[in-house]
Amino acid sequence: MQARSAWQLILSCEHGSNRVPPEYAELFGAAREVLATHRGYDLGIAPLAGRLAEVLGVPLSLAPVTRLLVELNRSPGHPELFSEFSRGLPEKERHRLMERYYYPYRQEVTERIEAIIAAGGAVCHISLHSFTPELNGEVRQTDIGLLYDPRRVLERRFCSQWKHLLTERQGKFRVRRNYPYRGVADALVTSLRRRFPASAYLGLELEVNQKWPLQGGEAWVELQTLIQQSLSALPLAPRA
């Protein structure tokens, strides 16, 4: 699929937590229930990310706070960087949020990539997410989404092969590429593509329909196992 024998896998989970540090609890007041919804975090994705990291033996960066405080998957200056709950904080306090949570998280991921590339390796970075089954009256018509930049040939080929592995093993789950979002929309992987060459960095996003972790049971276990097995079958190397 590529000249390199394998890509070293790293995982990140920008929306894996709905934690609010005590000093910011008052921002939510009577609206704390929003933290338990898809707006507060990506339901089900942290357990999946933890399982993949453990079984595959690869590093995982997990969000330390809810996206409603600061959105780790958006670029500085993006209108969604802060939510309606944190947007009204004084500039000094918003800067403090960035310095305490945003920049350290992104730097951790970046330094892992830099270290692998500096040692002559190549990186497959998968950013793990989940999406609400219905948004603004639209029912999302997929179970697994694979997001990538179509202009980057290796990402396109990698996702094509990944989709094939996901679908050849079962017929229950529907897999689509660049759905329910576009793989070139503003995100952590998008910013990293601008920093690292396509020959050494694959920036992909995995999207899982939240109906499965919400439903739980055997189907959710089956879906997690499918994702794990498909990754194990791809030309990936564990952490060096």
C-alpha positions as CSV (number, residue, x, y, z in Angstrom):
1,M,0.0,0.0,0.0
2,Q,3.0,2.3,0.6
3,A,6.8,2.2,0.4
4,R,7.1,1.9,4.2
5,S,6.7,-1.5,5.8
6,A,4.4,-0.2,8.5
7,W,2.9,2.8,10.1
8,Q,3.3,3.4,13.9
9,L,-0.2,3.9,15.4
10,I,-1.1,6.5,17.9
11,L,-4.6,7.3,19.2
12,S,-6.2,10.5,20.5
13,C,-9.6,11.2,21.9
14,E,-10.4,15.0,21.9
15,H,-14.0,14.5,23.2
16,G,-13.5,11.6,25.6
17,S,-14.3,13.4,28.8
18,N,-17.1,15.5,30.2
19,R,-15.2,16.5,33.3
20,V,-15.5,20.0,34.7
21,P,-12.8,21.1,37.2
22,P,-14.4,22.4,40.4
23,E,-13.3,26.0,39.8
24,Y,-15.5,26.0,36.7
25,A,-18.6,24.2,38.0
26,E,-20.6,27.3,38.5
27,L,-20.5,28.0,34.8
28,F,-23.0,25.3,34.2
29,G,-25.4,26.0,37.1
30,A,-28.8,24.4,36.4
31,A,-27.5,23.2,33.0
32,R,-25.2,20.5,34.3
33,E,-27.3,17.9,32.6
34,V,-25.9,19.0,29.2
35,L,-22.6,17.5,30.2
36,A,-24.2,14.0,30.0
37,T,-25.3,14.6,26.4
38,H,-23.4,14.4,23.1
39,R,-22.7,18.1,23.5
40,G,-20.7,17.5,26.6
41,Y,-18.6,14.6,25.3
42,D,-18.5,11.7,22.8
43,L,-20.5,9.0,24.4
44,G,-18.9,5.6,24.6
45,I,-15.6,6.7,22.9
46,A,-13.3,6.7,25.9
47,P,-13.9,3.0,26.7
48,L,-13.3,2.1,23.1
49,A,-10.2,4.2,22.9
50,G,-8.8,2.7,26.1
51,R,-9.5,-0.8,24.9
52,L,-7.8,-0.2,21.6
53,A,-4.7,1.4,23.3
54,E,-4.4,-1.5,25.7
55,V,-4.9,-4.4,23.2
56,L,-2.8,-2.9,20.4
57,G,-0.2,-1.6,22.8
58,V,-0.2,2.0,21.4
59,P,-0.2,5.4,23.1
60,L,-3.5,7.3,23.7
61,S,-4.1,10.9,24.4
62,L,-7.4,11.4,26.2
63,A,-9.1,14.8,26.7
64,P,-8.9,16.0,30.3
65,V,-12.0,18.2,30.3
66,T,-15.3,18.6,28.5
67,R,-15.4,20.2,25.1
68,L,-17.9,22.8,26.6
69,L,-15.0,24.4,28.5
70,V,-12.5,24.4,25.6
71,E,-12.8,22.5,22.3
72,L,-9.6,20.6,21.8
73,N,-10.6,19.6,18.2
74,R,-10.8,23.2,17.0
75,S,-8.1,25.7,16.0
76,P,-7.4,28.8,18.0
77,G,-9.8,31.6,16.7
78,H,-12.5,29.1,15.6
79,P,-16.0,30.3,16.7
80,E,-16.6,26.9,18.5
81,L,-13.3,27.0,20.5
82,F,-15.4,28.1,23.5
83,S,-19.0,27.2,24.1
84,E,-21.8,29.4,25.4
85,F,-20.8,28.3,28.9
86,S,-17.2,29.4,28.7
87,R,-17.3,32.1,26.0
88,G,-18.2,34.8,28.4
89,L,-15.2,34.3,30.7
90,P,-12.7,37.1,30.9
91,E,-10.0,36.9,28.3
92,K,-7.4,36.1,31.0
93,E,-9.5,33.1,32.2
94,R,-10.0,31.9,28.6
95,H,-6.2,32.1,28.1
96,R,-5.8,30.1,31.3
97,L,-8.0,27.4,29.9
98,M,-5.9,27.3,26.8
99,E,-2.6,27.1,28.7
100,R,-3.8,24.5,31.2
101,Y,-5.7,22.1,28.9
102,Y,-5.6,23.0,25.2
103,Y,-2.0,23.5,24.4
104,P,-0.6,20.7,26.6
105,Y,-3.0,18.2,25.0
106,R,-2.1,19.2,21.5
107,Q,1.6,19.3,22.3
108,E,1.5,15.8,23.7
109,V,0.1,14.5,20.4
110,T,2.5,16.6,18.3
111,E,5.6,15.5,20.2
112,R,4.7,11.8,19.8
113,I,4.5,12.3,16.1
114,E,7.7,14.3,15.9
115,A,9.6,11.7,17.8
116,I,8.5,8.8,15.5
117,I,9.3,10.8,12.4
118,A,12.6,12.0,13.7
119,A,13.6,8.4,14.3
120,G,12.8,7.6,10.6
121,G,9.3,6.2,11.1
122,A,5.9,7.1,9.9
123,V,2.7,7.8,11.9
124,C,-0.9,6.7,11.5
125,H,-2.8,9.0,13.9
126,I,-6.4,8.0,14.5
127,S,-8.5,10.5,16.3
128,L,-11.5,8.7,17.9
129,H,-15.0,10.2,18.0
130,S,-18.6,9.2,18.3
131,F,-21.7,11.0,16.8
132,T,-25.3,11.4,17.8
133,P,-27.7,9.2,15.9
134,E,-29.9,12.1,15.0
135,L,-29.0,15.8,14.6
136,N,-31.4,18.6,13.7
137,G,-34.0,16.1,12.6
138,E,-31.6,14.2,10.3
139,V,-31.0,10.5,11.1
140,R,-27.4,9.6,10.4
141,Q,-27.3,6.7,8.0
142,T,-24.1,4.9,9.1
143,D,-22.6,3.1,12.0
144,I,-18.9,3.7,11.4
145,G,-17.4,6.7,9.6
146,L,-13.8,7.0,8.4
147,L,-12.7,10.5,7.8
148,Y,-9.7,11.5,5.7
149,D,-8.4,14.0,3.2
150,P,-9.1,12.8,-0.3
151,R,-6.2,14.8,-1.7
152,R,-3.7,12.8,0.3
153,V,-3.4,9.6,-1.6
154,L,-2.1,7.4,1.2
155,E,-5.0,8.4,3.5
156,R,-7.5,7.6,0.8
157,R,-5.9,4.2,0.2
158,F,-5.6,3.5,3.9
159,C,-9.3,4.2,4.5
160,S,-10.3,2.2,1.5
161,Q,-8.5,-0.8,2.8
162,W,-9.8,-0.2,6.3
163,K,-13.3,0.0,5.1
164,H,-12.8,-3.3,3.2
165,L,-11.6,-5.0,6.3
166,L,-14.5,-3.7,8.4
167,T,-17.2,-4.8,5.9
168,E,-15.7,-8.1,4.8
169,R,-15.9,-9.4,8.4
170,Q,-19.6,-8.8,8.9
171,G,-22.7,-7.3,7.3
172,K,-24.4,-5.8,10.3
173,F,-22.7,-2.4,10.5
174,R,-22.7,0.1,7.8
175,V,-19.4,1.8,7.0
176,R,-19.0,5.1,5.1
177,R,-16.1,7.3,4.2
178,N,-16.1,11.1,5.0
179,Y,-19.5,10.8,6.7
180,P,-21.2,12.1,8.8
181,Y,-18.5,14.9,8.6
182,R,-15.9,15.9,6.0
183,G,-12.4,14.7,6.6
184,V,-11.0,18.2,5.8
185,A,-13.1,20.1,8.3
186,D,-11.2,22.0,11.1
187,A,-9.8,19.4,13.5
188,L,-6.6,18.3,15.3
189,V,-5.7,16.0,12.4
190,T,-6.3,18.8,9.9
191,S,-3.8,21.1,11.6
192,L,-1.3,18.3,11.9
193,R,-1.5,17.6,8.1
194,R,-0.2,21.1,7.6
195,R,2.7,20.4,9.8
196,F,3.8,16.9,8.7
197,P,4.3,15.5,5.2
198,A,1.8,13.1,3.7
199,S,4.6,10.5,3.2
200,A,5.1,10.3,7.0
201,Y,1.8,11.3,8.6
202,L,-1.7,9.8,8.1
203,G,-4.3,11.9,10.0
204,L,-7.6,9.9,10.2
205,E,-10.8,10.3,12.3
206,L,-12.9,7.3,13.3
207,E,-16.6,8.2,14.0
208,V,-18.8,5.7,15.8
209,N,-22.6,6.0,16.0
210,Q,-23.6,6.6,19.6
211,K,-26.7,4.4,19.3
212,W,-24.4,1.4,19.9
213,P,-22.8,2.4,23.2
214,L,-26.2,3.7,24.3
215,Q,-27.8,0.4,23.4
216,G,-24.9,-1.6,25.0
217,G,-24.9,-5.3,25.2
218,E,-23.5,-7.8,22.7
219,A,-23.8,-5.5,19.6
220,W,-21.7,-2.8,21.2
221,V,-19.1,-5.4,22.2
222,E,-19.2,-6.8,18.6
223,L,-18.6,-3.4,17.1
224,Q,-15.6,-2.7,19.4
225,T,-14.1,-6.1,18.5
226,L,-14.6,-5.4,14.8
227,I,-12.8,-2.1,15.0
228,Q,-10.0,-3.7,17.0
229,Q,-9.6,-6.7,14.7
230,S,-9.6,-4.5,11.6
231,L,-6.8,-2.3,13.0
232,S,-4.8,-5.4,13.9
233,A,-5.1,-6.6,10.3
234,L,-3.8,-3.3,8.8
235,P,-0.1,-2.7,8.1
236,L,0.5,-1.0,11.5
237,A,3.4,-1.3,13.9
238,P,3.1,-1.0,17.7
239,R,4.8,1.8,19.6
240,A,8.6,1.8,19.1
